[in-house]
Amino acid sequence: MVKIKRIGLAVGVMPFFLLLFCLGISSLHVQAERTLEGKRVLFISSYSYAWDTVQSQIEGIQAGLGKNIVLDYEFMDTKRVSDEQALQLFHDGLAYRLSKVEPYDVILLGDDAALQFALKYREELFADIPLVFEGINDEELAERAAAEPLVTGVIEKLSLENNIELGLKINPSATKVVAILDDTITGQAERKRYYECAENYPQLLFKEINVSNLSSQSLRNALQGVSSDSILIYVMMTEDADGKLYTSTESVKLIADNASVPALRMVEAGIGDGLLGGNVVSMYKSGEMAAELARRIISGISMDDMHVIMDSPNIYCVDAEMMERYGISLSVLPRDTTIINYKESFLEKNRAVLIPSSILIAALVMVIIWICIDHRRQKKMVAELECARKIMESASQHDFLTGLPNRSKFMSDLTELIRERKPCTIMMLDIDDFKKINDSLGHTAGDEALQQVAGRLKDMESQIFTAYRFAGDEFIAILQSSQFKIVEKTAYACRQIFTKQFKLVGNTAKICGSIGIASYPKDTEDLEQLIIYADDAMYRVKKNGKNDFAFYEGKKSAE
């Protein structure tokens, strides 16, 4: 009896202890999240935000860090300019900015040039700050960097071997490998690895198309001259001998338009736009893994236990349309290959239904026809309703005269940015002496002035800049950044829209504008106050001669 009572007591209190355990775990998690709040991470990219792999890296980094950690960005832009002067200018600008902001808890470094820069200026700019790299092609550089006590990261292994093996499966009669390379830092590292691979393939001749040494026309000729017995691998294409800079989209189009053989690639960008694909590195995953290392460091985990991650996040990914174009069977692909643009046949999509239902098909054919007709009618109705909804929604959020998003859309977008605690800047723009335009030339001229200013603001739109019609002759813009250099550059661009003359009711006219600037959270964390501050700065410009821009200056501005 005693034994039974003891068991009953244990069973009775077990849920209580389980509840305490769960609450303890939950409390620890909340506490851990709070310790990360306000921590700061700086991501230095070797390239620019416009480079598609960088966008994937940033998305992965944001996912890995979470919302509590502040993430800032710096872009070296070595895809466009990579000489010593550019490096020195970046160094000087970064050194100045670092002197003006709070210290960062971790520095994330994207690709080889950023790691080389950080190592070169380690003591001057990043002393005692942990460095986490990702997207590094040069393994020797990564190993040398990781030998330091506060450095770790993720290796990017663009697998030439896996892509050559894939090329041999696609084209068993291949006698040569042709790599598209350039003389950038990353390109040089990949060239070294490329020719090291040649030892493993004595039956293949290894050649290259060096973009840096070829004019634009010679580059097209070289691509057109790649023979059918070649495995073509696109590695890097940044700038040709004519000085033409290539975006990822431009380089992919150039290869797709000129090469007569399928082009393999070792990163995701371009697959689906004319490249066959290959064994690729997931830049999103690479950024996420590096961010998770940074998060662990900020949480207080010792870096002694954080070895460099040598397992590059690689997958096979190919474009089914390119496979079909070159007559290549999907059966040659490795298992678990990701296939994009694959169009399943009706039988493949519905095999599980068609086989057991084939016996009843004759009896059900009329019912199926009726269902299909009714389904199509309903689908058409739903599509029409959705189209009408989108039209109404767009109309409610856009200004009829200028076509710009309206004040309501501005307030909604700004509220969302502040809710997500994303640093941003608003620019209040007012046309100078607009009443004189209406009085002297008429309201038609005033409408034309508003429309032309709106059109020029639309031309400035980007992923981080959006303009809105605020009220009357006032426009307002949101810049999704509070970094001074970016804000100042955008302000100059806004002022430039007034340098070209306007055409009003058939006559040319000079129009000027005053711009006031305020940033969140630098100036205020209150939405309404932010608008007031931008308005204050704008009216200060009006008082001081107009046709310029000014930043909000606190109480001084208000006076």
Salt bridges, closest charged atoms under 4 A:
GLU33 OE2 - ARG295 NH2 2.51
ASP72 OD2 - ARG40 NH2 3.90
GLU74 OE2 - ARG97 NE 2.84
ASP77 OD2 - ARG80 NH2 2.53
ASP92 OD1 - HIS91 ND1 2.91
GLU124 OE2 - HIS91 NE2 2.87
GLU140 OE2 - LYS192 NZ 3.01
GLU148 OE1 - ARG122 NE 3.49
ASP183 OD1 - ARG191 NH2 3.28
GLU190 OE1 - ARG193 NH1 3.10
GLU208 OE1 - ARG191 NH2 3.10
ASP229 OD1 - LYS176 NZ 3.11
ASP257 OD2 - LYS253 NZ 2.68
GLU288 OE1 - LYS285 NZ 3.37
ASP374 OD1 - ARG377 NH2 2.47
GLU386 OE2 - ARG389 NH2 2.64
GLU393 OE1 - ARG389 NH1 2.55
ASP399 OD2 - ARG469 NH1 2.91
ASP413 OD1 - LYS409 NZ 3.19
GLU416 OE2 - ARG419 NH2 2.60
GLU420 OE2 - ARG419 NH2 3.69
GLU420 OE1 - LYS422 NZ 2.96
ASP430 OD2 - LYS542 NZ 2.49
ASP432 OD1 - LYS542 NZ 2.74
ASP433 OD1 - LYS546 NZ 2.65
ASP439 OD2 - LYS435 NZ 2.83
ASP523 OD1 - LYS522 NZ 3.15
GLU525 OE2 - ARG421 NH2 3.67
ASP548 OD1 - ARG495 NH1 2.72
GLU553 OE2 - ARG540 NH1 3.72
GLU553 OE1 - LYS556 NZ 3.97
